[in-house]
Amino acid sequence: MNNTILKKAENRVRQQLFGGLTVLVAGLMVANISGLVKAATDLTNISFTVNAGAFSIDNAPTAISFPQMNYGESNAAHLATPEIDNMAITDYRGSSNSWSVAAAANNLQAGTNQINADKISVKNGTRRNLENLDTNRVAVGSNGTLNGNGTTIVNGSTQASGITGFDNAALTLNVGGTEPAGAYSAVVTYTLS
């Protein structure tokens, strides 16, 4: 009989302990949900800035000359010297935008006489890597005349960041041979956009 009373008492204590533990866990869950019990936390905001770099065109030739000709000479293409060499196009904008360089010229003037800029064209040209560039992302423009908005001499895709070298491009002048005598001049403008 003592064994039975002892077993009943032991079961009762176990039930009370289990019940008390269950009530305690349930109470902690309710307290946590209601916000009465909180874990200790703190926050740190982090930031990082990448500044846009250079977007420029450098080393365009300061002067180019066509060879002299005599009145009445044929309209053979006159090749200017020096060539457009060592031009550098820098794209470190970090914006993944494509770019292009256009060359345009005003009309050649000698006093009141002029030779239209559509007689001036760009011939050939090569590209090379100067810094951090995949040359497969850069294309050399087609030969074109420099009148109006001019012609694209080199362009880069959205992934053509770095520094592109542009070389071996020549200006040519096609004239009829009956232009009035004079010392003609014009300005070539290279626009990077």
Backbone as numpy.savetxt, mean C-alpha at the origin, in Angstrom:
# Nx Ny Nz CAx CAy CAz Cx Cy Cz
-30.08 -55.24 69.82 -30.87 -54.06 69.82 -30.03 -52.82 69.82
-28.96 -52.87 70.54 -28.06 -51.72 70.57 -27.49 -51.44 69.18
-27.30 -52.52 68.45 -26.78 -52.37 67.10 -27.77 -51.65 66.21
-29.01 -51.92 66.33 -30.03 -51.31 65.51 -30.17 -49.84 65.85
-30.17 -49.49 67.12 -30.27 -48.09 67.53 -29.04 -47.35 67.04
-27.91 -47.98 67.14 -26.66 -47.35 66.70 -26.68 -47.13 65.19
-27.19 -48.10 64.45 -27.25 -47.96 62.99 -28.24 -46.89 62.60
-29.37 -46.81 63.32 -30.36 -45.77 63.03 -29.77 -44.40 63.32
-29.06 -44.30 64.38 -28.45 -43.00 64.74 -27.39 -42.62 63.72
-26.62 -43.63 63.31 -25.58 -43.36 62.32 -26.19 -42.92 61.00
-27.26 -43.57 60.55 -27.95 -43.18 59.31 -28.52 -41.77 59.43
-29.07 -41.48 60.58 -29.65 -40.15 60.81 -28.57 -39.08 60.72
-27.41 -39.32 61.30 -26.30 -38.35 61.25 -25.83 -38.18 59.80
-25.74 -39.27 59.07 -25.34 -39.19 57.67 -26.34 -38.38 56.87
-27.62 -38.62 57.07 -28.66 -37.87 56.36 -28.59 -36.39 56.69
-28.36 -36.08 57.96 -28.27 -34.68 58.36 -27.02 -34.02 57.75
-25.89 -34.74 57.75 -24.68 -34.19 57.14 -24.88 -33.97 55.65
-25.43 -34.97 54.94 -25.67 -34.85 53.51 -26.67 -33.72 53.22
-27.73 -33.68 54.02 -28.74 -32.63 53.85 -28.15 -31.26 54.12
-27.33 -31.16 55.16 -26.70 -29.88 55.48 -25.74 -29.43 54.39
-24.99 -30.40 53.85 -24.06 -30.08 52.76 -24.82 -29.65 51.51
-25.92 -30.31 51.22 -26.75 -29.94 50.07 -27.31 -28.54 50.24
-27.80 -28.24 51.44 -28.34 -26.89 51.72 -27.24 -25.86 51.59
-26.04 -26.17 52.07 -24.91 -25.24 51.98 -24.55 -24.96 50.53
-24.43 -25.99 49.69 -24.10 -25.82 48.27 -25.17 -25.01 47.58
-26.43 -25.33 47.82 -27.54 -24.59 47.22 -27.49 -23.13 47.66
-27.19 -22.87 48.90 -27.11 -21.50 49.41 -25.98 -20.73 48.75
-24.83 -21.37 48.55 -23.71 -20.72 47.88 -24.04 -20.40 46.42
-24.77 -21.32 45.77 -25.17 -21.07 44.38 -26.11 -19.88 44.30
-27.09 -19.81 45.20 -28.02 -18.68 45.22 -27.28 -17.39 45.51
-26.35 -17.42 46.46 -25.58 -16.22 46.82 -24.72 -15.77 45.64
-24.15 -16.72 44.89 -23.32 -16.38 43.74 -24.16 -15.76 42.63
-25.32 -16.37 42.37 -26.21 -15.85 41.31 -26.71 -14.46 41.68
-27.04 -14.24 42.91 -27.57 -12.94 43.33 -26.48 -11.90 43.50
-25.22 -12.29 43.39 -24.13 -11.33 43.46 -23.61 -11.09 44.86
-24.05 -11.87 45.81 -23.57 -11.67 47.17 -22.16 -12.19 47.36
-21.79 -13.21 46.58 -20.44 -13.76 46.65 -19.79 -13.50 45.30
-18.68 -12.79 45.31 -17.99 -12.48 44.07 -16.53 -12.88 44.18
-16.00 -13.30 43.01 -14.57 -13.57 42.97 -13.85 -12.24 42.84
-12.67 -12.12 43.33 -11.89 -10.90 43.21 -11.31 -10.82 41.81
-11.62 -9.75 41.07 -11.10 -9.56 39.72 -10.65 -8.12 39.55
-9.85 -7.91 38.53 -9.43 -6.57 38.13 -9.17 -6.63 36.63
-9.18 -5.50 35.96 -9.04 -5.45 34.51 -7.84 -4.62 34.11
-7.22 -5.00 33.01 -6.16 -4.21 32.40 -6.49 -4.05 30.92
-6.67 -2.83 30.47 -6.90 -2.56 29.06 -5.55 -2.49 28.37
-5.45 -3.12 27.19 -4.21 -3.05 26.43 -4.49 -2.38 25.10
-3.47 -1.76 24.53 -3.62 -1.12 23.22 -2.34 -1.27 22.43
-2.47 -1.13 21.12 -1.33 -1.26 20.22 -1.63 -0.41 18.99
-0.70 0.41 18.57 -0.90 1.30 17.42 0.14 1.00 16.35
-0.31 0.89 15.12 0.59 0.78 13.98 0.43 2.06 13.18
1.48 2.85 13.11 1.43 4.12 12.37 1.69 3.88 10.89
0.95 4.59 10.06 1.17 4.52 8.62 2.53 5.13 8.31
3.23 4.50 7.37 4.55 4.99 6.97 4.48 5.82 5.70
5.60 5.93 5.04 5.75 6.80 3.87 5.00 6.27 2.66
4.52 7.20 1.87 3.94 6.92 0.56 4.50 8.01 -0.34
5.54 7.66 -1.10 6.25 8.72 -1.83 6.89 8.20 -3.11
7.22 9.15 -3.95 7.98 8.88 -5.17 9.22 9.76 -5.11
10.38 9.15 -5.35 11.65 9.86 -5.23 12.56 9.55 -6.41
13.52 10.41 -6.60 14.60 10.23 -7.58 14.16 10.30 -9.03
13.10 11.03 -9.33 12.76 11.26 -10.74 13.87 12.13 -11.34
14.18 11.93 -12.62 15.24 12.74 -13.22 14.87 14.23 -13.18
15.85 15.06 -12.91 15.59 16.51 -12.84 15.58 17.14 -14.22
16.25 16.53 -15.19 16.27 17.07 -16.55 16.50 15.94 -17.55
15.78 16.01 -18.64 15.93 15.06 -19.75 15.95 15.89 -21.03
16.82 15.53 -21.95 16.92 16.29 -23.21 16.79 15.37 -24.41
16.12 15.87 -25.43 16.09 15.18 -26.71 17.25 15.72 -27.55
17.82 14.90 -28.43 18.91 15.40 -29.26 18.39 16.49 -30.20
19.28 17.40 -30.56 18.91 18.46 -31.49 18.61 17.85 -32.86
17.79 18.53 -33.62 17.51 18.10 -34.98 17.47 19.32 -35.88
17.62 19.10 -37.13 17.55 20.18 -38.10 16.17 20.20 -38.73
15.74 21.38 -39.09 14.46 21.52 -39.78 14.48 20.64 -41.02
13.39 19.90 -41.23 13.28 19.04 -42.40 13.73 17.61 -42.17
14.25 17.29 -40.98 14.63 15.91 -40.70 13.39 15.03 -40.61
13.57 13.74 -40.79 12.45 12.81 -40.78 11.79 12.76 -39.40
10.66 12.09 -39.35 9.91 11.99 -38.08 10.32 10.78 -37.26
11.54 10.32 -37.42 12.02 9.20 -36.62 11.94 9.56 -35.15
11.69 8.55 -34.31 11.56 8.79 -32.87 12.90 9.26 -32.31
12.88 10.39 -31.67 14.07 10.92 -31.02 14.05 10.43 -29.58
15.14 9.83 -29.15 15.23 9.23 -27.83 15.91 10.19 -26.87
15.28 10.46 -25.74 15.81 11.40 -24.75 16.87 10.73 -23.88
17.76 11.54 -23.35 18.73 11.08 -22.37 18.73 12.04 -21.20
18.96 11.59 -20.00 19.13 10.18 -19.64 17.77 9.48 -19.59
17.81 8.17 -19.41 16.58 7.41 -19.20 16.04 7.72 -17.81
14.81 7.29 -17.57 14.24 7.38 -16.22 14.79 6.17 -15.47
15.75 6.42 -14.60 16.41 5.37 -13.83 16.42 5.72 -12.36
16.51 4.71 -11.53 16.65 4.87 -10.08 15.46 5.55 -9.40
14.31 5.56 -10.06 13.11 6.09 -9.42 12.72 5.12 -8.31
12.29 5.64 -7.19 11.90 4.80 -6.05 10.47 5.15 -5.63
9.62 4.15 -5.57 8.24 4.33 -5.12 8.11 3.60 -3.79
7.81 4.34 -2.73 7.71 3.78 -1.39 6.25 3.69 -0.98
5.83 2.50 -0.58 4.47 2.31 -0.05 4.56 1.56 1.27
4.59 2.33 2.35 4.55 1.78 3.70 3.32 2.33 4.43
2.22 2.51 3.69 1.00 3.03 4.30 0.36 2.02 5.23
0.57 0.73 4.96 -0.04 -0.30 5.78 -1.54 -0.39 5.58
-2.00 -0.01 4.39 -3.45 0.04 4.15 -3.93 -0.96 3.11
-3.03 -1.71 2.52 -3.39 -2.69 1.48 -4.16 -2.06 0.34
-3.75 -0.87 -0.07 -4.35 -0.22 -1.24 -3.39 -0.32 -2.42
-3.94 -0.47 -3.60 -3.10 -0.48 -4.79 -2.59 0.94 -5.06
-1.61 1.08 -5.92 -1.06 2.39 -6.25 -0.63 2.40 -7.71
-0.45 3.59 -8.27 0.07 3.72 -9.63 0.84 5.03 -9.77
1.76 5.05 -10.71 2.51 6.26 -11.04 2.19 6.59 -12.49
1.67 7.79 -12.70 1.37 8.28 -14.04 2.36 9.37 -14.40
2.77 9.40 -15.67 3.64 10.47 -16.18 2.84 11.26 -17.19
2.82 12.57 -17.02 2.12 13.46 -17.93 3.00 14.67 -18.19
2.83 15.29 -19.35 3.63 16.47 -19.70 2.73 17.53 -20.31
3.15 18.78 -20.15 2.48 19.84 -20.87 3.09 19.90 -22.28
2.50 20.70 -23.16 3.01 20.83 -24.52 4.39 21.47 -24.50
5.25 21.04 -25.43 6.56 21.67 -25.60 6.35 23.06 -26.17
6.95 24.06 -25.57 6.77 25.46 -26.00 8.11 26.07 -26.38
8.09 26.87 -27.44 9.22 27.72 -27.83 8.59 29.05 -28.23
8.50 29.96 -27.27 7.77 31.21 -27.52 6.31 30.90 -27.77
5.80 31.32 -28.93 4.40 31.04 -29.27 4.23 29.73 -30.02
5.33 29.09 -30.37 5.27 27.82 -31.09 5.17 26.66 -30.09
4.47 25.62 -30.49 4.36 24.47 -29.59 4.33 23.15 -30.34
4.78 22.13 -29.66 4.67 20.75 -30.12 3.82 20.05 -29.07
2.72 19.44 -29.50 1.78 18.82 -28.57 2.42 17.67 -27.80
1.99 17.53 -26.54 2.52 16.48 -25.66 2.16 15.08 -26.15
1.20 14.96 -27.07 0.89 13.63 -27.60 1.99 13.11 -28.52
3.00 13.93 -28.78 4.17 13.49 -29.56 5.25 12.90 -28.65
5.06 13.04 -27.31 6.01 12.50 -26.34 5.42 11.23 -25.75
6.22 10.19 -25.70 5.72 8.94 -25.11 6.80 8.30 -24.24
6.34 7.37 -23.41 7.25 6.59 -22.56 7.41 5.23 -23.19
8.64 4.76 -23.22 8.94 3.47 -23.84 9.63 2.58 -22.82
9.17 1.35 -22.70 9.77 0.32 -21.86 9.71 0.65 -20.37
10.69 0.23 -19.63 10.73 0.38 -18.18 10.79 -0.98 -17.52
11.51 -1.05 -16.40 11.62 -2.28 -15.62 11.39 -1.96 -14.15
11.02 -2.97 -13.39 10.80 -2.80 -11.96 11.78 -3.68 -11.21
12.11 -3.27 -9.99 13.00 -4.10 -9.17 12.70 -3.87 -7.70
13.14 -4.80 -6.90 12.96 -4.73 -5.45 14.07 -3.87 -4.85
13.69 -2.80 -4.19 14.67 -2.02 -3.44 14.61 -2.39 -1.96
13.38 -2.70 -1.45 13.25 -3.06 -0.04 11.89 -3.70 0.21
11.89 -4.89 0.76 10.67 -5.57 1.23 9.59 -5.68 0.17
9.94 -5.93 -1.07 8.96 -5.92 -2.16 8.94 -7.25 -2.88
7.76 -7.71 -3.23 7.59 -8.85 -4.12 7.31 -8.26 -5.50
8.28 -8.34 -6.41 8.11 -7.71 -7.73 6.97 -8.32 -8.53
6.51 -9.51 -8.15 5.35 -10.09 -8.83 4.08 -9.28 -8.57
4.12 -8.41 -7.58 2.96 -7.58 -7.24 3.00 -6.23 -7.95
4.01 -6.00 -8.80 4.19 -4.72 -9.48 4.21 -4.96 -10.98
3.56 -4.07 -11.74 3.53 -4.18 -13.19 4.03 -2.89 -13.83
4.72 -3.04 -14.93 5.17 -1.88 -15.71 4.05 -1.52 -16.67
3.74 -0.24 -16.75 2.66 0.21 -17.63 3.00 0.04 -19.09
1.98 0.17 -19.91 2.20 0.05 -21.35 2.72 1.38 -21.89
3.34 1.32 -23.05 3.84 2.54 -23.67 2.65 3.45 -23.97
2.80 4.74 -23.68 1.70 5.66 -23.93 2.21 7.09 -24.02
1.35 7.95 -24.51 1.74 9.35 -24.68 1.49 10.13 -23.39
2.16 11.28 -23.29 2.12 12.04 -22.05 1.12 13.20 -22.07
0.30 13.29 -23.09 -0.71 14.36 -23.13 -1.85 14.05 -22.18
-2.65 15.07 -21.87 -3.80 14.90 -20.98 -3.38 14.41 -19.61
-4.00 13.31 -19.17 -3.65 12.72 -17.87 -2.40 11.86 -17.93
-1.82 11.73 -19.11 -0.59 10.97 -19.27 -0.84 9.48 -19.34
0.16 8.73 -18.94 0.09 7.28 -19.01 0.68 6.67 -17.74
0.17 5.52 -17.35 0.69 4.82 -16.18 2.01 4.17 -16.56
3.07 4.48 -15.79 4.37 3.88 -16.10 4.68 2.68 -15.22
4.09 2.63 -14.01 4.28 1.49 -13.12 3.14 1.49 -12.11
2.69 0.29 -11.71 1.65 0.23 -10.69 1.82 -1.00 -9.81
1.25 -0.91 -8.62 1.36 -2.00 -7.67 0.00 -2.47 -7.21
-0.10 -3.76 -6.93 -1.35 -4.34 -6.45 -1.56 -3.98 -4.98
-2.63 -4.50 -4.41 -2.93 -4.23 -2.99 -1.88 -4.82 -2.06
-1.03 -5.71 -2.58 0.00 -6.34 -1.76 1.40 -5.88 -2.14
1.51 -4.74 -2.81 2.81 -4.25 -3.28 3.40 -3.23 -2.32
3.46 -3.58 -1.05 4.09 -2.67 -0.11 5.59 -2.91 -0.13
6.34 -1.89 0.26 7.79 -1.94 0.22 8.29 -0.79 -0.63
9.48 -0.93 -1.18 10.03 0.11 -2.05 10.35 -0.51 -3.41
9.69 0.03 -4.44 9.85 -0.43 -5.81 10.85 0.46 -6.53
11.76 -0.15 -7.25 12.65 0.60 -8.13 12.10 0.57 -9.54
12.15 1.71 -10.23 11.69 1.79 -11.62 12.84 2.33 -12.45
13.23 1.58 -13.50 14.41 1.91 -14.30 14.16 1.68 -15.78
15.14 2.12 -16.59 15.23 1.81 -18.02 14.04 2.26 -18.85
13.37 3.32 -18.43 12.27 3.86 -19.23 12.80 5.07 -20.00
12.43 5.15 -21.25 12.93 6.24 -22.09 11.76 7.08 -22.60
11.99 8.37 -22.73 11.03 9.25 -23.39 11.40 9.34 -24.86
10.40 9.27 -25.70 10.63 9.43 -27.13 9.80 10.59 -27.64
10.29 11.23 -28.70 9.60 12.37 -29.32 9.48 12.09 -30.80
8.26 12.07 -31.29 8.00 11.85 -32.72 7.55 13.17 -33.32
8.35 13.71 -34.21 8.02 14.99 -34.84 8.00 14.82 -36.36
7.34 15.74 -37.02 7.18 15.65 -38.47 8.35 16.22 -39.25
9.20 17.01 -38.62 10.34 17.60 -39.32 10.05 18.98 -39.85
8.82 19.46 -39.69 8.46 20.79 -40.19 8.06 21.72 -39.05
8.47 21.39 -37.84 8.16 22.24 -36.70 9.01 23.51 -36.79
8.44 24.65 -36.38 9.22 25.90 -36.42 10.48 25.79 -35.57
11.53 26.44 -36.01 12.79 26.42 -35.27 12.61 27.07 -33.90
13.33 26.59 -32.92 13.26 27.16 -31.58 13.76 26.17 -30.56
13.97 26.65 -29.33 14.38 25.82 -28.20 13.12 25.52 -27.39
12.62 24.33 -27.51 11.35 23.93 -26.90 11.60 23.35 -25.51
10.64 23.55 -24.62 10.73 22.96 -23.28 9.34 22.62 -22.76
9.31 21.66 -21.87 8.08 21.22 -21.21 8.47 20.64 -19.86
7.46 20.29 -19.07 7.69 19.69 -17.76 6.92 18.38 -17.70
7.59 17.32 -17.26 6.95 16.02 -17.03 6.62 15.96 -15.54
5.37 15.60 -15.24 4.92 15.45 -13.86 4.64 13.98 -13.59
5.24 13.46 -12.51 5.01 12.07 -12.09 4.07 12.12 -10.90
2.94 11.45 -11.02 1.93 11.48 -9.96 1.74 10.09 -9.38
1.97 9.97 -8.09 1.75 8.71 -7.37 0.40 8.80 -6.69
-0.46 7.84 -6.99 -1.78 7.84 -6.35 -2.21 6.41 -6.06
